[in-house]
Amino acid sequence: METYLVSLGAGALAGVIYSAIKVRSPAPPLVALIGLLGMVIGAQAIPILKPLFGF
């Protein structure tokens, strides 16, 4: 749980910094969220797929 809170805090801090220096996020919010979802799915797939390929 601590990892999630640190991640949330880091993201919020980045958002505050972006807002303070008036910089927009390089990706539209929906695109960024879909990219993050893909990263989570990929990270969860590795432990599942390792036994299937004999790693």
C-alpha positions as MATLAB code, in Angstrom:
seq = 'METYLVSLGAGALAGVIYSAIKVRSPAPPLVALIGLLGMVIGAQAIPILKPLFGF';
ca = [
       0.000    0.000    0.000;
       2.894    2.335    0.769;
       4.159    2.017   -2.816;
       0.801    3.178   -4.150;
       0.745    6.176   -1.834;
       4.284    7.170   -2.816;
       3.335    6.829   -6.489;
       0.214    8.921   -5.983;
       2.205   11.560   -4.117;
       4.872   11.685   -6.839;
       2.198   12.096   -9.507;
       0.467   14.843   -7.552;
       3.786   16.626   -7.030;
       4.536   16.435  -10.750;
       1.089   17.887  -11.460;
       1.687   20.764   -9.039;
       5.059   21.511  -10.632;
       3.582   21.367  -14.165;
       0.821   23.745  -13.077;
       3.210   26.135  -11.294;
       5.442   26.535  -14.336;
       2.403   26.577  -16.660;
       3.399   23.519  -18.690;
       0.805   21.175  -20.105;
       1.195   17.428  -19.867;
       2.810   16.083  -23.047;
      -0.011   13.566  -23.513;
      -3.772   14.069  -23.364;
      -5.130   12.651  -20.078;
      -7.023    9.766  -21.709;
      -3.997    8.705  -23.752;
      -1.792    8.846  -20.657;
      -4.236    6.743  -18.623;
      -4.514    4.122  -21.352;
      -0.716    3.974  -21.523;
      -0.513    3.477  -17.779;
      -3.134    0.737  -17.981;
      -1.028   -1.010  -20.619;
       2.017   -0.803  -18.367;
       0.098   -2.345  -15.451;
      -1.275   -5.148  -17.626;
       2.191   -5.848  -19.020;
       3.756   -5.952  -15.568;
       1.078   -8.350  -14.319;
       1.403  -10.578  -17.403;
       5.096  -11.377  -16.883;
       4.635  -13.659  -13.822;
       1.751  -15.422  -15.577;
       3.592  -15.966  -18.852;
       6.986  -17.027  -17.436;
       5.920  -20.608  -16.602;
       4.259  -21.021  -20.000;
       7.542  -20.270  -21.786;
       9.766  -22.124  -19.331;
      11.618  -19.129  -17.873;
];
